[in-house]
Amino acid sequence: MSFLPSRPHSVSRKLLCSTAFALLPFSLSAQEVLELDQIVVTTASGIETTVQDAPASITVIDQETIAQEGARDLNDLLRLVPGLNLTRGNDGISKVSFRGISSNRTLTLVDGRRISTGKSFARHYQGDLNVVPLDAIERIEIVRGPMSTLYGSDAMGGVVNIITKKPSGVWSGSITTDFGFGEHATTGDNRQISGYVSGSLSETVDVEFWGKTSEREAPDAFTYTDGTGAENSVYGSDGSSARELGARLTWRPNGAVEWGFEATTGQETYLASDGAHDTNKIDRDGFAITNEWMIGAGTLSSYLRYEDSSNASWSDPAWGDPITYKTTTFETRYSAETLLGGKGFGYTVGGSVAKDELSDPATNRDGALISGEAVTSALYAEGRWDVTEALTLTTGLRYDHHEDFGDHFTPRLYANYDLGNGLMLKAGYAQAFVAPDLRALNPNYKMSSRGNGCKPYPGPCIIYGNPDIGPETSDNYEIGLNSQGGVFNWELTAFYNDITDMIGARKTGEVDLSTGYDIFERTNIESGKTAGIEGGFSFDVSEDLTWTSSFTYLAKSEFKYEGLDHAFPMATTPKWNITTGASWVANDRLTLSGNVTYVGKQVGYVTEDELSTEEARAVPAGQNKNPYFLVDVAMAYDLTDKTRLNLGIDNLFDQQPADETAYRENGRLFKLGLTTSF
């Protein structure tokens, strides 16, 4: 959903134009109906389009939404997006997954450019969602479903595109300070200060600066009972201490050309519980040159970006040699609108070249250094044609060349049919392509797993790389209806994803002599499938009260393993995820809100009794067998026209999944935040 950057009482009507279901009930209210074309997005198509007309299922969260929620990070906001789940693994870390597909099939972008810090981790990475301070974010565009035609590998499940603010031409900015006080051991206290400032140095030069410093204490360990009845003590997500800085200079020598020069740097340390030593030390630096050039009826957009990330783990009594990952990317695309057969036609054509370099001295066998590089290139084109006044067709094709896997073509076809009176029918097909990463391809790669990486067999195990592994592909379908523009707005979408040669691991029959663990090898699993329905509604009960709901139902999320009869869950995802809430604008300054989230039983829940002798104890880690509810309440109060106070309580009743579940939700958290704009 999207919001106007204004006072709370003018917010929700823009919601009515941007999405058919409510994303953040605490941020909604009602006043005047806005035109649908006021909300423009670019992630779902190479050209600007409205959310309703976009050839994809898309949700938009803007800066006003973030400000009213008083969110600590984007995880606080994304839970409520239909079709999206914050998957938690054995390490307790929330990761974004779409429609029951594994979280490593979600692509995170900043201003349309992928970031690769996570590739300096073999596992345990806490995510890319926090590299940009919330003060610097203009909006987040979330596309549910594959976007491989425009964005290539890793965009199989969906895309989260973080779009940063642009200079306003006058010196302005904001500073936010927030605190969180965890009452329960599953949540540590946290504190953060962040800011953003931009202004003009001359008539043709603008400059921006952003930064944050934050610290989140690690929660205590928790105990769960595994499938054998044994108790295990497990730490949830690490605490962290982070610093992020960024600067951008924009030069417009004339009305047709714009140059951008950007530099970012960040340092983060993962903090352990119970006085133990810090676990990881992460450094990341990025540099980019961007260019926007108006040519004819369109715009040529290009960028050259370099990113260098390193991750050192503590190995008593010193830090180990860091894992490093370097990425150099050049991409250019031309987008324009014209007429084709007398009908409107918008198109995007582009190409990219990328070089990835990995050096990993940590996750190896026999002391061998895991190192390598991969050069990939791509050409792509996508066109959007208004066949009739009611029917619009979007078709695209991407050609990828990988130096290890050769050539691959990825097609996409999508249709929008306007049924009138604000009702839109959408349907589409897209293929996705995922190449194995540099670790999976290296025979010297070695990683131990307590169980989640060993499924569908019991853990622990040792996993080796495999140079013979092939790429993963999928065929993806969706069809849905949405209605926009009135006091009651809704959306309903059905989806089906069929994955071929899914990248996983296979038991070799050998045993690691030093640990006694079974040895697995990276391989292509037979198949994987997900299917379900997502949707929701937004209802303006009155001018001051808005009721919103969203849901995701997963009928299937499973993969089949050759030689075994039973299907196993593809991701740690509930069958049902439902959120409902309301927001009341008490007066011009005060907004009160609350929402309830129902987290259902694990989709495809597997018990030991269901399995054959060969599959015995192959119970996937992280399953939840009992539904639970999360209740959040919040208050946003404008102390002045420039200062907003946010108060809230997350997980008010401190609900958790079943004791047998190998993860925990954040416990009850009291939040206090203050944002000052200038």
N, C-alpha and C positions, 0 to 999 in steps of 0.2 A: 504494500500500500504506500501511498505517498501523502505528504502533507505540505501545506503552505507554510513558509517560514514566517509565521505571524502568531498572534495570540491564540490560545487554545480554542476559543469559541469559533474561530474561522477555519479550523483544521479539517473536520471530518468530511466536509463536502468534497474536498479534493480526494479523499479516500474513495468516494463514490465513483470517481472517474478513473481511478487507477487500478482497482482490483475488486473482485466480486465477493471477497470474504474479508473478514477482519483479521488483521495481523496482530495489532497491539491494542487491546481494548482500553488500556489505561490512557490512550492518547486521542480518543475519539470524542467528537462533539459535532454539532450541526449548526449550520446557518444557511448560506446561499448555495444554490446549485451552480457548479462551475462547468465550463465546456470541457468535453473529453480531450480535446486536442491541446489543452494546456499542460498535460503531463507527457513529457517526451522522454523516451528511453532509446538507447543505442545498442545494448548488449545483445538483445534477441535478434537484431538485424544490423546489417552494415550501415543502414540509413536510419535517420531519426523517424520514430513512429510513436503513436500513443500506446499505452499499455493494453488497451482493449484490442487495438488493431495489430499488435505485435504478433508475428508468426511463432508463438511459443507461449507456454504458461509462465508468467512472470509476475514477481512481486517487487515492489519498490519501498524501501524504508528511507525516509529523508531525515535531515538534521533536526527538524522539530520533534519528530518521533523520538529520536535518541535523547534530546534534551529533556523532554517530558518524562521519559522513563527513568532518567538518572542512571543509565546503564553503566556498569563497570567496563564491559567489553561487548563485542558483538554477539558472543554466545548468549548473553542475557536477552537478546532480541530475536535470534534466529529460531529458538525453540518453537515459536508460534507460527512459523511458516508452514502451510499445508504441504505435504509431500516430503518435508525435510525432517530429519531426525538427528539429534546430537548423540551419535553412537558412542558408547563407552566400552573400551576394551579392558584387558587385565590390568593395564596401568592406570585405570580410572579416569583417563583423559577424554574430554568431549571432543568429538570430531564430526564434521558435517557429512551426512550421507543423504542421498535423495532416493526416494521410492524403493527402499529396501536394498539398494546397491551399496557395495562396500565404500567406506569413506575415502579410500585412496583413488576413487573415480570421480571425486569432486575437484574442480579446478578453481583456484582462488586467483583473482586478478586485482591489480591496482591500476586504475585508469586504463583498463584493457590490456595491461601487460602482466604476464605471469611472473610470480615470484618463486624462488627455488630454495629458500632457506631450509625447508623441511627435508630436502634431499641430502643434507649433511647429517641426517639422523637415519639409522637403520630402523629405529622405532622410538617410542616414548616422546615424540615431538608434541608440544602443546599447541601447535597450530600457527597459521599465518594471519589469523584474523585480528591480531593485536599489534601488527607492525605499524599501523597508522593510528595516531591519537584520534579519539572521537571528535575532538574540536575541529580537526582538519577535514572531516568527511562531509561532503555535500549530500550524498545519498548512497545507498547500496542497492544494486539491481541484482535480483536473484532469479535465475532462469532454471526451471525444473524440467529436466529432460536433456538429452544429448545436444551439444552444440559443436560437434567435432568439425563441421564444415568450415566454420569461421575460426575456431580456436584450436583444432587439432587434438592430439593425444591428451588423455586424462580428463576430457570434458564429457565423458560417457554419462555420468549421473546427472550433472548439472554444473552451473557456473555461479560463483559469488563474485561480483565485480564491485570493488570498493572504489567509488569515484570521489576524488578529492575536490575541495573548494577551488574556485577560480577568483582571481583578484577582482574587487569591486570598483577599482579606480580611485578609491579614497582609503586612507589609512584606517583600518578597523581590525577587530579580532575578538577573541574571547579567552577566558581562563576558567578552568573548571577544577575544583578540588572536591574529592569525594572520599568517604570513609565507609568501610563495611565492618561490622562487629558480629563475628560468628559466635553464636551461643552454644553450638554443638560441636563435637570433636570432628565431624565430617567437613567442617568449613573453617578455614583460618581467617583471621582478621586481615583486612587489606586497606591500603591507603594509596592515593594517586593524585598527582597534579599534572595537568596537561594544558596546552595552549596553542593558539594559532593567531598569526598576525599577517596582514598583507597590506600593501600600499603601492603607490606610484613613485618611482624615482624621476620620471620625466613623462612626457606625453606618449612616448613609445616604449617605455620600460617599466614593468611591474615586478615586484619582488614579494616572495612569501616565505615564512618561516613557521615551522611547527615542531613540537617536541612534547615529551612526557617523561615523567619519572614515577615509577610505581613499585610497590612491594606487596606481595601476597604471601602470608605465612602458610606453611604446609599443614594440612590437617593431620590428625593422629591416624595411626593404623586402624583398620577395622578387621573383624573376623567373620568369615563366612564358612558354610559347610558345603564341601564339594559332593560330587555324585557318589563317592564311596562312603560318605558319612564322616570323613575326616575334616577337622577344623583347620583353616588356613588363615594366617595373619597377613594382610595385604595393605600396602600403602596406596592411597588414592593418588590424585595428581600432586606433583611436587608444588611447593611454593615457588615464588620467583621474585627476583629483583631485576627490574628492567629500566633501561634508558634508551630513548629513541629521539633522534634529531633529523630534521629534513629542511632543505632550502630549495627554492625554485626561482629562477629568473626568467621572465618572459619578455621577449623583444618583438615588437611589431613595427618593422621598418616602413610598412605601408599597409593599406587596407586589405591586401590580398595575401600577405605572407606573415606567419608567426613562427618564431623560434623559441624553444624552451630548453633550459639547462638546469638539470636537477641532480642533487646529491643527497643521499640518505646514509645514515649510520645508526647502528643499534648494538647494544650489548645487553645480554641477559644471563643471569645466573639462576639455575634451578636450586632451590633450597630444600634440604631434607628435614624430616621431622625429628623430634626427640634429641636435638643437639648433635645429630650426625653431620658429617661434612657435606658441603654443597656437592651436588651430583654432576652437573654439567655447566660448562661455561661457553656461551655462544657469542660470536661476533659476526656482524653482517654489514657489508658496505655495498652501496649501489650507486651507479652513475648513469644518467640518461641524457641524450640529446633528442629533442622532438621537433617536428616541423609540420605545420599546417599550411597548405598552399591552395588557394582558390583558383581552380583552372576551369574555364568555361562554366558549365552549369553545375560543377561538382567541386569536391575537395579532395586533394591528395594528402593523406596523413601518413607520416613516417616516423620511425624512432629507431635509435641505436641504444641498446642498454647492456650494461655489464654489471653482474652481481657476483660478489665473492663472500661465501659464508664458511665459517669454521665452527666446529663443535668439539670441545675437549672434555673428556670424562675423567672424573677423579679416580685415581688408582693409587691408594695409599702406599707411599707417603707423598705422592706428587701428582700433578696433572699429567695425563697421558698425552701422546702426540695427537693433535687434533685431526678429525675428519674434515676435509675441505671439499667444497663443491663450487665450481665456477661456471657461470653461464654467460655467453655473449649472444645477443639476439639482434637481428635487424629485420624489421618488418615494414612494408609499405602497402597501402591500399587506397584505391580511388573509389569514391562514392558519389553518385549523381542521380538526378531524376530527369526523365525525359518522357516522350510519348512513343508508344509502340502500337501501331494500328489505331491511332487516335485515342488510345487509352493510356492512363498514367503508368509509368514503368520506372521503378527505382532499382538501382543495381550497385553492387560492390564487387570489384576485382582486386586481388592482392597477391602478395607473395611474402615468404619469410625464409630466413636462413638462421639456424641456431647451432651453437657448439656448446656441448656440456662436457665438463671435465671433473672426474671424481678421483680423490685420493683418500683411501680409508685404511689406516693402519690398525683399526680397532676390531672390526668384525671379520676376522680371517682365520684360516687354519694354518698351522705349521709356521706361523710368523710371516707369511707372505703378505706383501702389500697389495691391497686391492686398488688398482688404478686403471683408468681407461678414459676414453673420450668417445663421444658420438656426435656426428654432424648430421643434421636433418634439414631438409628444405621442403617447401610446400608452395603450391599455387592453388588459388581458390577463386570461385566466383559464385555470387548469389544474386538472383533477380526477383523482384516483387512486382507482379503485373495485375492491374485492375481489369480483370477480364470483363466484368459487368459492373454496374453500380453496386451490386450486392456481393459479388464474388471476387476475391483476391487470391491469387496463387503465388506462392513463394517456392522457388526451386534453387538448389545449390549443389555444387560439386567441388570436392577438394582432392587434390593430388598431393600425396606425401611421398617423399623419397627418404628412406633411412639407409645409412651406409651398411647396416647389418641385415636389414629385412627387405631391401629393394623398394618397389613401387606399390602404392596402395591408393585406391580411389574410395572416397566417402561421399555418398549422395544424401540429399535431403529434399523432401517435398512436403509442403504445408499449405492448407487451404483455410481461409476465413470466409464465412458466409454470413452476411448481415440479414437477419430475419426481420429486422425492423423493430421500432419501439425499444431500442437499446439492447436487444437480444442478439448475441453473436454465437454462431456455431463454429468451432475450431476442430480441425483434424489434421494429423500429420504423421509422417514416417521419416525416420532418420537412422542412418547407420553410424556407428562409432568404432574407432580404431584406437587400441592402446598398445604401445610397444613396451616390452619388458625393460626395466630399468638396468642401469649399469651393474648393480650388485647382483641381481638375479641371473645375469649372464656370465658372471665370473665364477669359475669352478673353485677358486680359493675363498669365496665368501662362506662364512660360517657364523651362524647365529643360534643361540639356544632359546627355546620357548618353553614356557610352563604348561602350554596346552592350546592356546588360541591359534597359534600358527601350525599346530600339529593335526588339527581336525581334518577328517573325521575320525582320527585315531586318538587314543589317550596320550597326554603329555606326561612328563617333559620329553623334549626331543631336541635333536640338533639338525638344523636345516642348512644344506649346502646349495651353492649356485649351480647353474646348468647352462652351458653355452649353446645348447641345442633347443632351448625354449623358444617358442614362436609368439607372435603377437596375438592379442585378444580382440575379437570383434563382437559387435552386437547389432541386432535389429530391434528398433524401438518404435512403438506405436502409441498414439494418444488420440482421444476424441472427447470433446466437452462442450458444454453450453455455459454462457455467462450473460447476466443481465445487469446493465449499468444505467445510472442516470436518474434514479428515483429515490424514494425514502427507504425502499427495500431492495438490496442488491445481493446477488448470489452467483456462485459458480460451482460447477460440478464437472470433474474430469476423470475419465477412466484411462489407465495406462497399462501397457504390457511391454516387457523388455526380455529379449531372448539372447543370451550371451553364449558365444561359441569359443572354444579353446580358452576358457577362463584360466587366468594365471593363478596357480596355487602351489601346493607341494605334495609329493608322493613318497610313501614309505618304501625304502630300498631293501629292507630285510636285514641290513647290517646294523651293528651296534657300536657306538663310540666307546673305545676301550677305557678312556680316562674318566668318563662319567657314568657309563652304563646306559646312556640314553639311546633310544632308537634314532637312526639316521634317516632324514628325509631329504629329498632333492626337489628344487624348484622345477615345475613342469606345467603343462597345460591340462587342466581338468576337463572332463567331458563336456559339461554344459552348466548353465545357470539360468534361472528364470525368476522374474518378479512380476507381480500384477496386483492391481488394486484400484481404489477410487479415492480422490481427494476433493475437498471443496469447503464451502462455508457461506456465510451470509453476513451482511451488515444492515441493521435496522435502526433508523432514527425514530425512536419511540416518541421523542419530542425534540424541541429545539435544543434542549440542554442535556438530553439523555440518549446515549447510543448503546445498543446491545449488539455484540459481535460474537460470532462462533466460527471455528474452523475445525476440520477433522482430516485424518488420513486413515484409511482402512487398507491394510495389506492382506490380500487374499493369499498371496504366495511370495516368498522370498527364499529361494533354495538353490542348492547346487547338487548335482549328481556326480559321484566319484566312481570311475570305471572299476568294475569288479565288486562293488557294494550295491545293495538293493535300496538302502534307505537314503532319502534326501535330507540334507542338512541345511540349517539356516545360513544365508549368505552374510548377514550382518546382525549385530545386536540391536534389533529393532522391534518395537511393539506391534502387535497386530492392529490395535486401535490406539490412536492418539487424538484426543479431543480437547479443545480449549474453548471455553465460553467465558465472557466477561462483559462488564459494563463500565461506562465512563460518564460521570456527571459533572457538568460545568456549573459549579455552585454560584460563581459570580465571575466578573471580568478578570479576576486574579487567581482564583482557586479552582483546581480540577482534582476531583477524587475518583479513584478507579480501583478495580480489582478484577482478577480472573482466576479461574479454576482450570487446571489441566489434568485430564485423566490419562494415565500411562498404563496401557493394558499389558496383558501377558505376551511374552516373546512370541513372535510369529514363527510357526514351524517348531514349536517347543518340543524338544527331544528328551525322553527319559531312557534310562538304562534298560528298562524292561522291554522297550520297543526294538532293541538292537539285537542283531545276530551275535553269535560267539565271536566272529571276526571283528564286529563293530563294538564289542563290549567296552564299556566305560568311555566310549567316544562321545561324551556329552559336551557340546560346545560351551566354552567358558562364557560367563556374563549373562546367561539366560535368567529371565525373571518370570516366575510362575504365578505371582499374585499381582493383580492390578493395584495401583495406588494413586493418590491425588496430590497435586501440588497447588497450593493457594498462595497467590501474591497480591499484596495491596500496596498502593502508592498514592502520594499526594504531590502535586506540583503547585507552588505558590509563587507568584511574581511579587517580590518585595518592592521592586521598582520596575520601570520600563526596561531596565538594563540588567537586572539581577533576578535570578530565579533560584528558589530553594526547592530541592527535591528530598522527600522523605519516603521510605518504603520498607517493607518487610517481605523478603523472599522466603518461600516455603514456610509459611506462617505456622503450620502445625507439625513441621519437622518430619514429614513423611519420607519413608525409604522403601526400596524394593524388598523382596523376601530375603530372609537370612541366608538362603542358599545362593543368592546372586553375587557374582564376583565383582560388583561395582557398587558405588554409593552415589546418591544425589548429593548436591550441596545441601547442608542442613540449614536450619533457620538462620537468616542473616538480616541484621538491621542496617539500613543504608541511609546515609546522610550526604547530600551533595549540594554544592553551591556553584552556579555559573554566572560570571560577570562578563557582559559584552561591552565593547567600547568602539 
